[in-house]
């Protein structure tokens, strides 16, 4: 396991459209999970703060568009896999107050097209979208 990862920005809009088509197909079938383990504590806290049940998470993921894509990167846990990073602004309910929140979303496609959302929280730093 190496911590050396590489960011890829040499994607075409068509590649990302196909990637989104593939993940949305699996998400619509319920073949996805947003990680909320101790390692993914930020995700759990974010989901709890904005009371995002699995239906809302599903809806948010299906709304992703090519313009939300930022880059892909090597998965340092599995060098054979690539992670895809998106950022999108959503209007979320924070206990009765609607807030516009940008969300950092890191996605991995696993065996049988099962989708794992590794990151689902506010970005920790500024991030650029590739196609804007």
C-alpha positions as CSV (number, residue, x, y, z in Angstrom):
1,X,0.0,0.0,0.0
2,X,1.5,3.3,-1.1
3,X,0.4,6.8,-0.3
4,X,1.6,8.0,-3.7
5,X,-1.4,8.8,-5.8
6,X,-1.7,10.7,-9.0
7,X,-4.5,13.1,-10.0
8,X,-5.8,12.7,-13.6
9,X,-7.4,15.6,-15.4
10,X,-7.1,14.2,-18.9
11,X,-10.7,13.1,-19.2
12,X,-13.2,14.0,-21.9
13,X,-16.7,15.1,-21.2
14,X,-17.8,11.9,-23.0
15,X,-15.8,9.7,-20.6
16,X,-17.4,11.4,-17.6
17,X,-20.9,11.2,-19.2
18,X,-20.4,7.4,-19.6
19,X,-19.0,7.1,-16.0
20,X,-22.0,9.0,-14.6
21,X,-24.4,6.8,-16.7
22,X,-22.8,3.7,-15.2
23,X,-22.9,4.9,-11.6
24,X,-26.4,6.3,-11.8
25,X,-27.7,3.0,-13.2
26,X,-26.3,1.2,-10.1
27,X,-27.5,3.9,-7.7
28,X,-31.1,3.8,-9.1
29,X,-31.0,0.0,-8.4
30,X,-29.9,0.7,-4.8
31,X,-26.5,-0.8,-5.5
32,X,-24.6,1.8,-3.5
33,X,-23.4,2.8,0.0
34,X,-22.1,6.0,1.6
35,X,-19.3,5.0,4.0
36,X,-20.0,6.1,7.5
37,X,-17.4,4.0,9.4
38,X,-14.9,5.5,11.9
39,X,-12.6,6.1,9.0
40,X,-15.3,8.1,7.3
41,X,-16.5,10.0,10.4
42,X,-16.9,13.3,8.4
43,X,-19.5,11.6,6.2
44,X,-21.5,10.3,9.2
45,X,-21.4,13.8,10.9
46,X,-22.4,15.5,7.6
47,X,-25.3,13.1,7.0
48,X,-26.6,13.5,10.5
49,X,-26.3,17.3,10.5
50,X,-28.4,17.6,7.4
51,X,-30.6,14.5,8.1
52,X,-29.8,12.9,4.8
53,X,-31.6,9.5,4.7
54,X,-30.7,7.0,2.0
55,X,-33.4,8.3,-0.4
56,X,-32.1,11.8,-0.2
57,X,-28.5,10.6,-0.6
58,X,-29.6,8.6,-3.7
59,X,-31.4,11.7,-5.1
60,X,-28.3,13.8,-4.6
61,X,-26.0,11.3,-6.3
62,X,-28.4,11.0,-9.3
63,X,-28.3,14.8,-9.7
64,X,-24.5,14.7,-10.4
65,X,-23.6,16.2,-13.8
66,X,-20.5,16.3,-16.0
67,X,-19.9,20.0,-14.9
68,X,-19.6,18.7,-11.3
69,X,-16.5,16.5,-12.1
70,X,-13.2,17.6,-10.7
71,X,-10.6,14.9,-11.3
72,X,-9.9,11.2,-10.8
73,X,-7.1,9.8,-8.7
74,X,-5.4,6.5,-7.9
75,X,-6.8,4.7,-4.9
76,X,-3.8,4.2,-2.6
77,X,-5.6,1.3,-1.0
78,X,-6.0,-0.4,-4.3
79,X,-3.6,0.8,-7.1
80,X,-5.7,-1.0,-9.7
81,X,-8.7,1.3,-9.0
82,X,-9.4,4.9,-9.8
83,X,-11.5,7.2,-7.7
84,X,-13.6,9.9,-9.3
85,X,-14.1,13.2,-7.5
86,X,-17.1,15.5,-7.9
87,X,-18.2,18.7,-6.2
88,X,-21.8,20.0,-6.4
89,X,-23.8,22.6,-4.5
90,X,-27.1,21.5,-3.0
91,X,-29.7,23.3,-0.9
92,X,-30.0,21.3,2.3
93,X,-32.2,21.7,5.4
94,X,-30.1,22.3,8.5
95,X,-32.8,21.9,11.2
96,X,-35.3,24.2,9.5
97,X,-32.8,26.6,7.8
98,X,-32.1,26.0,4.1
99,X,-28.4,26.3,3.3
100,X,-26.5,26.2,0.0
101,X,-23.8,23.7,0.7
102,X,-21.0,22.5,-1.6
103,X,-20.4,18.7,-1.2
104,X,-17.2,16.8,-2.0
105,X,-18.1,13.4,-3.4
106,X,-15.5,10.7,-4.0
107,X,-16.7,7.6,-5.8
108,X,-15.4,4.1,-6.4
109,X,-17.0,1.4,-8.6
110,X,-16.5,-2.0,-7.1
111,X,-17.2,-5.6,-8.3
112,X,-20.6,-6.0,-10.0
113,X,-20.9,-2.3,-10.5
114,X,-21.5,-1.7,-6.7
115,X,-20.9,2.0,-6.0
116,X,-19.0,3.0,-2.9
117,X,-19.2,6.7,-1.9
118,X,-16.0,7.1,0.1
119,X,-16.4,10.9,0.7
120,X,-19.7,12.8,1.1
121,X,-19.1,16.0,3.0
122,X,-18.1,19.6,2.7
123,X,-14.7,20.1,0.8
124,X,-11.7,20.6,3.1
125,X,-10.0,22.9,0.5
126,X,-10.9,24.7,-2.7
127,X,-11.4,22.4,-5.6
128,X,-11.6,23.1,-9.3
129,X,-14.1,21.5,-11.6
130,X,-12.6,20.3,-14.8
131,X,-15.3,21.3,-17.3
132,X,-16.1,24.8,-16.1
